Amino acid sequence: PSLVVSEMCIRDSLSNSLEKHYLRWANDGLQPTIEFWLRHNWLQNHWVQAEYRGETIQGRFHAINSNGELELSSNENSITIRSGEIERIRPIPRPE
């Protein structure tokens, strides 16, 4: 059997979900949204690469802090990124 889902159903479901999370953020602040996101974050402890201010930065995804910034760890260093594009690195580099 095939499953047929209309574009309208998908759009409505996505819109409802976005509205729910936006209202949580607007009413309760950023922290509950960060906690929700971290519970569903599949990048936790994975090596990622971030493009930030024209520079490529690599590190292990550590956390999203209370300001909504990405925290990466790389060897002994901690890196905080306010905005940028990230992607998972494959294969995962080994620490030196």
Order of alpha helices (4+ residues) and beta strands (2+ residues): alpha-alpha-beta-beta-beta-beta-beta
